Amino acid sequence: MSLDFNSEISALKNQVFTLLLALIVVSGTLTIYLYRDASLKGKDIEAIRPQAQQLIGAFNQNQKLMIDFVNALVAYGQTHPDFQPVLRKYGIAPQPAAPK
């Protein structure tokens, strides 16, 4: 009977060792994959950074035009009440006048 337990314990030790070895291999592979992916993504980000900066600059240049356009829509909506539903649909609300 004790021989039976010793063989079972030995088999369990071998199984635990095999599972630990498999866990080390899988976690190492995953670590290498994630490191490689992160380094490639970093290179991609650096490659598109000039384009992103150019787009941000274009947006900043056109921002005043967009604000002026929205203000013109609000002014039009104040003189034409039938245009108010369109402004509400797109979330454009007239700004309250600043107190003097």
N, C-alpha and C positions, 0 to 999 in steps of 0.2 A: 504494500500500500504506500509506503514512503517512497518507493522507487517511482510509483505512478505520479505522486505529487512533484517529485524532483524533475521528472521529464516534462510535466506541464509547466512548471516554473521556468525551466530552461527554454521551452518553446515560447512562453510569454516574453521572456527577456529578449529572445531573438526577434520576436515580432515588434517589441517596443524599440529595439535598436534600429530595425529596418524602417519603422515609421519615423523615427527621429532623423535618420539619414535622408529619407525622402523629403521631410519637412525642411531640412537645411538646403537641399538641392533646389526645391521649389522656391523657398524664400530668397535664396541667392539669385536665382534666375529672375524673379520678379524685381529684385533690387537693381540688378543690372539693366533690365528693360526700362524701369522708371527713370534711372539716371540718364540713360541714353536718350529717352524721349524728352526729358527736361532739357538736356543740353541742345538737342535739335530745335526744340521750341524756342529756346533762348536765342539761337542763331536766326531763326525765322523772325523773331520780334525785332532784332537788330537790323535785319534786312529791310523790313517795311517801315522802320521808324522815320526815315526821311519823307516817305509818302504820307504818313500820318501827320507829321508836322506841317506838311504842305496843306493838307485838308483842314487842319485846325486853323491855320493862317487864313485860308480862304473863307472859312466860316466866320472868323472874327471880323474880317473885312466886310462881309455881307450882313452881319448881324444888325448894323444900324439900318440898312435898307429893309430888313425884315420887320424891325420894330416900327419904322415909319409906315410900312404897308399895313400892319395891324392897326396902328393909330388911325390911318385913313379909313380902314373898314369900320372902326368904332365911330368915327365922325360921321360916316355915311349912315350907319345904323341909327345914330341919334336924330338925323334929319329924315330918315325913312323908316317908320315903325314896322313896316311889313318885312324889313330885312333883319329884325331882331331875332326871329327863330333860327336863322342861319348862323348868327353869331353865337347863340346859346348852344346850338348843335356842336359847334367846334370849340366850345369852352372859352370864347372870347368875351370877356366882360369889360364894360367901360371902367376905367380907373377913376376912383373918386378924385375930385380936384383937391389939390393941396391947400390946407388952410393958410390964409394970408395974415 
